[in-house]
Each structure stands twice: as C-alpha cells, then as structure tokens.
Amino acid sequence: MEWSALVYILLTVITVAFGLCVDNQDYVPDYIRGGRRYPGPPGAGSGNGLCERRQVRNRIAVAAIYCLLTGVSACRIAVGNDYWVYRDNFNLIAEERHVASEFGFNMIVKWIQGVFGYDKYVPVFAFFSIVTVWFFVRALHDQGKHFAFSLYLLMTGGFYFNSLNSVRYYLALAIALFSMKYVLRSEYGKFVLMILAGAMFHKSILLVIPVYLAAHFLAAAPLKKWHYAAGTVFLCSLIFGQNLYREIIFLFYPFYRNSVFDDGQLSYANILKCGSVLILCLICYRQSLRENLANRFYFFLNLFGLTVYCCGSFIPEVSRIGYYMIISQIFLVPELLAQMPWKRLRRLCRAGVAVAFGCYFLLLLKGMYAIDVRLLPYLNWIFDDSGVISAL
C-alpha cells in the first residue's frame, strides 16, 4: 500500500473529526417530519442563543465536510477502472453518437462539453462529484441523529470511495438515500418524483419505489399472518423463479447477460453485515424498534437486503441492488447502539462495530489496487505534472 492511500485514510479521519462537532439529535426528528407543519428545527428563529450557536457550528462543520469530500472526488484524475471508459462516452455523447447511458446523464454531459469544450472531461467528473456528495451529506444532515457515527459508516463502508467509480450509479444511490425522508414523511409524491429524477441517470433506482414503499408499509402496520405468507411466497419465487427474474432484468440490461458481472457469486461480506445488524435489531427490539417508525423502516430495508444477498446471486451486479437497501445501516446501527439499555454492552458493541468497519475499510483499501477497481493510487490534477491537466 503506497502513500496515496493516506489521502483516503486522512480524509476519513478528518471528516469524522469534523462530524463530532455536529450535534443535531434534537433537530433530526423535525427534519424528517418536515412539511409546513414542521417548518424548521426547534428554536430556529426563536432567539434561543444556545440553539442558534449550535446550528451555526453544525452548518460550519457540515460545510467543511462537504468541501473536503467534494474536493477529493472532484479533483481526481485517472481514478477508477471506468474513468477512461466514461471519458470515451463523454466524447461519443458530444458527437451525438449512441451510448447506453440514460438521457439525463447524456444531456448534462453534452451541456458541460458545450461550455468547456470537446474532450474536457475533468469538469464533467467534477460536476457529478459535487452533486453526488451533496446528496450524501444532506441525507446525513437530515436523517443522521448520530452524525459522526453515520459518516464513519458511510466512509469505512466504502459507499463514498466507491462513488469515485460508477459515477451514474452512485449518484442514483445518493439520491435514494436522500429520498428516504420523503417516505418516512409519507410524502409519496415527492419521493416518486425524486426517484424518477434519479432514473434519468441510472434506471436501476426505479427498484426502490416498490421496495421503500413496502418497507414503510410493513414498518407502519402490525404484522399479520398474511404478511408472513406473502414473504414466504416471495422467497420461494427468488429460489424457484430465477429464470423469470433474469429475463425481466435482461429486458432493461441486455448487455449483462453472460457478462463478467453475471457470475452468480455470493457476497459473503454483505451477508455477514446484514446478519450482524439483524442480530443487533433483535437485541434492541424493545428499546429501538417496537415504537420507532424510522428504525423499523431501516430494519425492513436491512432484512430485504439480507434476502437479496442470500437468494439473489443470480442477479448480475447484485451488490448494487442490495446497496439501495443496506445503505440504511448508516442510520440504523448508530440508533440501535445509542438506545441499547445495558451500558457495558453498549460500549462493547459500539467498539466492536467501529473496529469491524475499520478492518473492512483496510481490506477495501487493499482491494482498491485491483485492476477491476483501480481506486488507488489516487491521482489529483492539481498536483499532477504528466500533462493530463490539459483535460481541464
């Protein structure tokens, strides 16, 4: 592991340190409720000096985190196994030739190329970095009661760093994370419109409409026998109806058939994460889940993710499907740990989660050198002297 890996390690340490300055536990419930009935956080505009100072401190810290994350992402060059593939696609879009990406993505790429010039690909990557990181950070601000811990899970879980690859998909994932608050508010119109906007960049996000609505329905309703029966039927369909599901998938993504992504492998790391969170949910059910709608919503998303990873290995790029569900862990896990009734066990579990994700992060860093990942070594156009700065 060479020195540029320190960029990612220091970025994680510094942003989490800034995250420790964010104290928004009193505000998140109102941010989630939103709407006209709850126009702002408690104390806003009331002249409460303590509340106003806390809000200012929160905003400064969140702005610093956003700038750091955006800077590392937007200033990268030749980072990611698909970086040059995207560069070629940008040029094809500018030439009005056919590419497989969605029309919203193509329109923005063509517009940026029109402003900066043909084959000026760095501004295109920078634009999508700015937008993707904004949705990630805003979702943490609005939904993460334990902001620093949620940010730590986002970073060490690889969601942010993987966004340096697969530009379109991770923009869609960030939008999906941001849109969860609209489901929790029961503002389904806003939720659907947000997801439709995300589908302009990666149509796989359309999956979250039925998934998030089903999770919210199950979280809000007392479970009955027919719920369990429906769940059993769905599980059986995943086991015995794989060919049907595959044909549906290949209608939207025909190029995945028999590709390197169609490998049928199980994601043991994600199965372990989902299973561990499920055990934690069972331990904390009485304190954290029984009466808490948001936590129950995140719980069912984690359960759906576990189901997909265990029974959906026939799905090409199954990890991407599961990420739409298990990214909710960055909100669920800190809440479960904070509400655990036994102080000693709470400290032990919190330390265990922090160490486990830290070790997972180190394994990710090691794997970033692989030819099919190539997130390391990290190159930055500001300090690069190889001539690629002309891409600006």
C-alpha positions as CSV (number, residue, x, y, z in Angstrom):
1,M,0.0,0.0,0.0
2,E,1.7,3.2,-1.1
3,W,1.5,6.7,0.2
4,S,-1.6,7.9,-1.7
5,A,-3.8,5.5,0.4
6,L,-3.1,8.0,3.2
7,V,-5.3,10.5,1.3
8,Y,-8.3,8.3,1.9
9,I,-7.3,7.5,5.5
10,L,-6.7,11.1,6.4
11,L,-9.9,12.2,4.6
12,T,-11.9,9.7,6.7
13,V,-10.2,10.8,10.0
14,I,-10.5,14.5,9.3
15,T,-14.2,14.4,8.1
16,V,-15.2,12.2,11.1
17,A,-13.5,14.6,13.4
18,F,-15.5,17.5,11.9
19,G,-18.6,15.2,12.2
20,L,-18.0,15.1,16.0
21,C,-18.7,18.8,16.0
22,V,-22.2,18.2,14.6
23,D,-24.9,17.9,17.3
24,N,-28.2,17.6,15.5
25,Q,-30.0,15.0,17.6
26,D,-32.7,17.5,18.6
27,Y,-33.2,18.5,15.0
28,V,-33.4,15.3,13.1
29,P,-37.0,14.3,14.1
30,D,-38.2,17.6,12.7
31,Y,-36.0,17.4,9.6
32,I,-37.6,14.0,8.9
33,R,-41.1,15.1,9.6
34,G,-40.6,18.3,7.5
35,G,-43.5,19.9,5.7
36,R,-45.5,23.0,6.6
37,R,-46.5,21.7,10.0
38,Y,-42.8,21.4,11.0
39,P,-41.1,24.2,9.1
40,G,-37.8,24.1,11.0
41,P,-35.8,22.7,13.9
42,P,-36.7,23.6,17.5
43,G,-35.5,27.0,18.5
44,A,-35.0,28.2,15.0
45,G,-35.8,31.9,14.8
46,S,-36.9,31.9,18.5
47,G,-33.9,33.9,19.7
48,N,-32.6,31.0,21.7
49,G,-28.8,31.8,21.6
50,L,-27.7,28.3,22.6
51,C,-29.7,26.8,19.8
52,E,-28.6,29.3,17.3
53,R,-24.9,28.8,18.2
54,R,-25.3,25.1,17.9
55,Q,-26.9,25.5,14.5
56,V,-24.1,27.7,13.3
57,R,-21.5,25.2,14.5
58,N,-23.3,22.4,12.8
59,R,-23.5,24.2,9.5
60,I,-19.8,25.2,9.5
61,A,-18.8,21.6,10.3
62,V,-21.1,20.1,7.6
63,A,-19.9,22.7,5.1
64,A,-16.3,21.7,5.9
65,I,-17.1,18.0,5.4
66,Y,-18.8,18.7,2.1
67,C,-15.9,20.7,0.8
68,L,-13.3,18.0,1.8
69,L,-15.3,15.2,0.3
70,T,-16.1,17.1,-2.9
71,G,-12.5,18.3,-3.3
72,V,-11.0,14.8,-3.2
73,S,-13.7,13.4,-5.5
74,A,-13.9,16.3,-8.0
75,C,-10.2,16.8,-8.4
76,R,-9.4,13.1,-9.1
77,I,-8.0,12.1,-12.4
78,A,-7.5,8.6,-13.8
79,V,-9.0,7.1,-10.7
80,G,-11.4,4.2,-11.1
81,N,-11.4,1.3,-13.6
82,D,-14.1,3.0,-15.7
83,Y,-12.6,6.5,-15.7
84,W,-11.4,6.4,-19.3
85,V,-14.4,4.5,-20.4
86,Y,-16.5,7.4,-19.1
87,R,-14.2,9.8,-20.9
88,D,-14.7,8.0,-24.2
89,N,-18.5,8.0,-23.6
90,F,-18.4,11.8,-22.9
91,N,-16.9,12.3,-26.4
92,L,-19.4,10.0,-28.0
93,I,-22.2,12.0,-26.4
94,A,-20.7,15.2,-27.6
95,E,-20.6,13.7,-31.1
96,E,-24.2,12.8,-30.8
97,R,-23.5,9.1,-31.2
98,H,-25.3,6.3,-29.4
99,V,-24.3,5.4,-25.8
100,A,-26.1,3.2,-23.3
101,S,-26.4,5.8,-20.5
102,E,-29.7,7.4,-19.6
103,F,-30.8,10.6,-21.3
104,G,-30.5,12.9,-18.3
105,F,-26.8,12.0,-17.9
106,N,-26.3,12.5,-21.6
107,M,-27.9,15.9,-21.6
108,I,-25.8,17.2,-18.8
109,V,-22.6,15.8,-20.3
110,K,-23.4,17.4,-23.6
111,W,-24.2,20.7,-21.9
112,I,-20.9,20.7,-19.9
113,Q,-18.9,19.8,-23.0
114,G,-20.6,22.7,-24.8
115,V,-19.5,25.1,-22.1
116,F,-15.9,23.9,-21.6
117,G,-15.2,22.3,-25.0
118,Y,-14.8,18.9,-26.5
119,D,-12.9,16.3,-24.5
120,K,-12.8,18.4,-21.4
121,Y,-13.8,15.6,-19.1
122,V,-12.5,16.8,-15.8
123,P,-15.3,19.4,-15.4
124,V,-17.8,16.6,-16.1
125,F,-16.5,14.4,-13.4
126,A,-16.3,17.4,-11.1
127,F,-20.0,18.3,-11.7
128,F,-21.2,14.8,-10.8
129,S,-18.9,14.7,-7.7
130,I,-20.4,18.0,-6.5
131,V,-24.0,16.7,-6.9
132,T,-23.4,13.2,-5.5
133,V,-21.6,14.4,-2.4
134,W,-24.3,17.0,-1.8
135,F,-27.0,14.3,-1.7
136,F,-24.9,12.1,0.6
137,V,-24.1,14.9,3.1
138,R,-27.6,16.3,3.0
139,A,-29.0,12.9,3.8
140,L,-26.7,12.5,6.7
141,H,-27.6,16.0,8.0
142,D,-31.3,15.4,7.8
143,Q,-31.6,11.8,8.9
144,G,-28.4,11.0,10.9
145,K,-29.1,11.7,14.6
146,H,-25.6,10.5,15.3
147,F,-23.9,12.3,12.5
148,A,-20.3,11.4,13.1
149,F,-21.0,7.7,13.5
150,S,-23.2,7.6,10.4
151,L,-20.5,9.5,8.5
152,Y,-17.9,7.0,9.7
153,L,-20.0,4.1,8.5
154,L,-20.5,5.8,5.1
155,M,-16.8,6.2,4.7
156,T,-15.5,3.0,6.0
157,G,-18.3,1.0,4.4
158,G,-17.0,2.1,1.1
159,F,-20.0,4.0,-0.2
160,Y,-18.2,7.3,-0.6
161,F,-15.0,5.9,-2.0
162,N,-16.8,3.6,-4.5
163,S,-18.5,6.7,-5.8
164,L,-15.2,7.6,-7.5
165,N,-16.2,4.7,-9.7
166,S,-19.6,4.1,-11.4
167,V,-20.5,7.7,-11.5
168,R,-24.1,7.3,-12.6
169,Y,-24.9,4.5,-10.2
170,Y,-23.6,6.3,-7.1
171,L,-25.4,9.5,-7.9
172,A,-28.6,7.4,-8.0
173,L,-27.7,5.7,-4.7
174,A,-27.1,9.1,-3.1
175,I,-30.5,10.3,-4.4
176,A,-32.1,7.1,-3.0
177,L,-30.6,7.7,0.4
178,F,-31.7,11.4,0.4
179,S,-35.3,10.3,-0.7
180,M,-35.8,8.1,2.4
181,K,-37.0,11.0,4.4
182,Y,-39.9,11.6,2.0
183,V,-41.0,8.0,2.5
184,L,-40.9,8.5,6.3
185,R,-42.9,11.7,5.9
186,S,-45.5,9.8,3.8
187,E,-44.8,12.4,1.1
188,Y,-45.0,9.8,-1.6
189,G,-45.4,12.2,-4.5
190,K,-42.1,14.0,-3.7
191,F,-40.5,10.6,-3.2
192,V,-41.6,9.3,-6.6
193,L,-40.6,12.5,-8.3
194,M,-37.2,12.3,-6.7
195,I,-36.7,8.7,-7.8
196,L,-37.9,9.5,-11.3
197,A,-35.3,12.3,-11.4
198,G,-32.6,9.8,-10.3
199,A,-33.8,7.4,-13.0
200,M,-32.6,9.9,-15.6
201,F,-29.1,9.0,-14.5
202,H,-29.4,5.3,-13.6
203,K,-32.7,3.5,-14.2
204,S,-31.9,0.8,-11.6
205,I,-33.1,3.3,-8.9
206,L,-36.7,2.6,-10.0
207,L,-36.4,-0.5,-7.9
208,V,-36.5,1.5,-4.7
209,I,-40.1,2.7,-5.4
210,P,-41.8,-0.6,-4.5
211,V,-39.0,-1.6,-2.1
212,Y,-39.1,1.5,0.0
213,L,-42.9,1.7,0.0
214,A,-43.1,-1.9,1.0
215,A,-40.7,-1.4,3.9
216,H,-42.6,1.7,5.1
217,F,-45.9,-0.2,4.9
218,L,-44.5,-3.1,7.0
219,A,-42.9,-0.6,9.4
220,A,-46.2,1.2,10.0
221,A,-48.6,-1.8,10.2
222,P,-48.8,-4.5,12.8
223,L,-47.6,-7.7,11.1
224,K,-50.3,-10.3,10.4
225,K,-50.2,-13.8,9.1
226,W,-50.7,-12.8,5.5
227,H,-47.6,-10.7,5.7
228,Y,-45.6,-13.7,6.6
229,A,-47.3,-15.7,3.9
230,A,-46.5,-13.1,1.3
231,G,-42.9,-13.0,2.4
232,T,-42.7,-16.8,2.1
233,V,-44.1,-16.7,-1.4
234,F,-41.6,-14.0,-2.4
235,L,-38.7,-16.1,-1.0
236,C,-39.9,-19.1,-2.9
237,S,-40.1,-17.0,-6.1
238,L,-36.5,-16.0,-5.7
239,I,-35.5,-19.6,-5.3
240,F,-37.7,-21.2,-8.0
241,G,-38.4,-18.3,-10.3
242,Q,-34.8,-17.2,-11.1
243,N,-35.1,-17.6,-14.8
244,L,-38.2,-15.3,-14.9
245,Y,-36.4,-12.6,-12.9
246,R,-33.3,-12.9,-15.1
247,E,-35.4,-12.4,-18.2
248,I,-37.0,-9.3,-16.7
249,I,-33.6,-7.9,-15.7
250,F,-32.2,-8.5,-19.2
251,L,-35.0,-6.6,-20.8
252,F,-33.5,-3.5,-19.1
253,Y,-29.9,-4.5,-19.2
254,P,-29.3,-7.0,-22.1
255,F,-25.6,-6.4,-22.1
256,Y,-25.3,-8.0,-18.6
257,R,-26.3,-11.5,-20.0
258,N,-23.2,-13.8,-19.8
259,S,-21.0,-10.8,-19.0
260,V,-18.3,-10.7,-16.3
261,F,-21.0,-9.2,-13.9
262,D,-23.2,-12.3,-14.4
263,D,-21.0,-14.5,-12.2
264,G,-23.6,-15.9,-9.7
265,Q,-21.3,-15.2,-6.7
266,L,-22.5,-14.7,-3.2
267,S,-21.4,-11.5,-1.4
268,Y,-20.4,-13.0,2.0
269,A,-19.2,-9.7,3.4
270,N,-22.6,-8.1,2.8
271,I,-24.4,-11.2,4.1
272,L,-22.3,-11.0,7.3
273,K,-23.0,-7.3,7.7
274,C,-26.8,-7.7,7.2
275,G,-26.9,-10.8,9.5
276,S,-25.0,-8.9,12.3
277,V,-27.3,-5.9,12.0
278,L,-30.3,-8.3,12.2
279,I,-28.9,-9.8,15.4
280,L,-28.4,-6.3,16.8
281,C,-32.0,-5.5,15.9
282,L,-33.3,-8.5,17.8
283,I,-31.3,-7.5,20.9
284,C,-32.6,-3.9,20.8
285,Y,-36.1,-4.6,19.5
286,R,-38.0,-3.4,22.6
287,Q,-36.0,-0.2,23.0
288,S,-35.3,0.8,19.4
289,L,-37.8,-0.8,17.0
290,R,-41.1,-1.5,18.5
291,E,-42.3,2.1,18.6
292,N,-39.9,3.8,16.3
293,L,-41.2,4.0,12.7
294,A,-37.9,5.2,11.2
295,N,-35.9,2.4,12.8
296,R,-38.5,-0.2,11.7
297,F,-38.3,1.2,8.2
298,Y,-34.5,0.8,8.2
299,F,-34.8,-2.6,9.8
300,F,-37.0,-3.9,7.0
301,L,-34.7,-2.5,4.4
302,N,-31.8,-4.4,6.0
303,L,-34.0,-7.5,6.0
304,F,-34.7,-7.1,2.3
305,G,-31.0,-6.6,1.7
306,L,-30.2,-9.8,3.5
307,T,-32.8,-11.6,1.4
308,V,-31.3,-10.3,-1.8
309,Y,-27.8,-11.2,-0.9
310,C,-28.7,-14.7,0.3
311,C,-31.2,-15.6,-2.5
312,G,-30.3,-13.2,-5.4
313,S,-26.9,-14.3,-6.5
314,F,-28.5,-14.9,-9.9
315,I,-28.8,-11.1,-10.3
316,P,-25.9,-9.5,-12.2
317,E,-24.3,-6.9,-10.0
318,V,-26.4,-8.0,-7.1
319,S,-24.3,-5.8,-4.7
320,R,-25.6,-2.7,-6.4
321,I,-29.2,-3.9,-5.9
322,G,-28.5,-4.6,-2.3
323,Y,-26.8,-1.3,-1.7
324,Y,-30.1,0.5,-2.2
325,M,-31.4,-1.3,0.9
326,I,-28.4,-1.8,3.2
327,I,-27.1,1.8,2.9
328,S,-29.8,2.5,5.5
329,Q,-27.5,0.8,8.0
330,I,-25.6,4.1,8.4
331,F,-28.7,5.4,10.2
332,L,-30.0,2.2,11.8
333,V,-26.8,1.0,13.5
334,P,-25.9,4.2,15.4
335,E,-29.5,4.4,16.6
336,L,-29.6,0.8,17.8
337,L,-26.3,1.2,19.7
338,A,-27.3,4.6,21.3
339,Q,-30.6,3.1,22.6
340,M,-29.1,-0.2,23.9
341,P,-30.1,-0.4,27.6
342,W,-27.0,-2.0,29.1
343,K,-24.2,0.5,29.3
344,R,-21.3,-2.0,29.3
345,L,-22.8,-4.0,26.4
346,R,-23.5,-0.7,24.6
347,R,-19.8,0.3,24.8
348,L,-18.6,-3.1,23.8
349,C,-20.9,-3.3,20.8
350,R,-20.0,0.3,19.7
351,A,-16.3,-0.5,19.9
352,G,-16.9,-3.8,18.0
353,V,-18.8,-2.1,15.2
354,A,-16.1,0.6,14.9
355,V,-13.3,-1.9,14.8
356,A,-15.2,-4.2,12.4
357,F,-15.9,-1.4,9.9
358,G,-12.3,-0.1,10.3
359,C,-10.9,-3.5,9.4
360,Y,-13.4,-3.7,6.5
361,F,-12.1,-0.3,5.3
362,L,-8.5,-1.5,5.4
363,L,-9.4,-4.5,3.3
364,L,-11.2,-2.2,0.9
365,L,-8.0,-0.1,0.6
366,K,-6.0,-3.2,-0.2
367,G,-8.5,-4.2,-2.8
368,M,-8.6,-0.7,-4.4
369,Y,-5.4,-1.6,-6.3
370,A,-7.1,-4.4,-8.2
371,I,-7.2,-3.9,-12.0
372,D,-11.1,-4.1,-11.9
373,V,-11.3,-1.4,-9.2
374,R,-8.3,0.9,-9.6
375,L,-9.3,3.5,-6.9
376,L,-5.7,3.5,-5.8
377,P,-3.2,5.0,-6.5
378,Y,-5.0,8.3,-6.1
379,L,-4.1,11.0,-8.6
380,N,-5.1,14.6,-8.4
381,W,-5.0,17.0,-11.4
382,I,-3.8,19.9,-9.1
383,F,-0.5,18.1,-8.3
384,D,-0.2,16.0,-11.5
385,D,2.5,17.0,-13.8
386,S,2.0,14.4,-16.6
387,G,0.2,16.7,-19.0
388,V,-3.3,15.5,-18.3
389,I,-4.1,18.8,-16.8
390,S,-5.0,19.8,-20.4
391,A,-8.2,17.9,-19.8
392,L,-9.4,21.0,-18.0
